[in-house]
Amino acid sequence: MSKYTDDDIRNKLKITCQIAGDYLGIFSNAVSLGMRNNLLPIGFAVHNEENDRGFSESWSYHIIAERLISYKYGKISEIRVQNIESNLETIIKEFESMKNDLLFILSENAEQEN
């Protein structure tokens, strides 16, 4: 029996890999590895390369309650998830471009002030 109910999951401010694992009845390592390898479509695994240390990699996980619940009941469509993730990747790239443009403008302004 699951340690968490669907409502418990919906009410969590942050769902960790441990919570997701307990909810699905699997090990938390299986959750993190599944998310890293795009085999578990319950959220996003982000590799923080700047925080990697030697043989140890740094990852962040964002687990979406409704995706987790849908996955548990077999109601998540892999195609739909791929489309959502593709759109999010496009948005992230656009924000990265805007961030770089802003940093360039700010550096130009700082040089002009000096």
Protein Blocks (a to p, Z undefined) as FASTA:
>chain_A
ZZbdfklmmmpmbdcfklmmmmnopafklmmmmmmnopaccbccdddfklpghjbccddd
dddfklmmmmmnopacfklmmmmmmmmmmmmmmmmmmmmmmmmmmmmmmmmmZZ
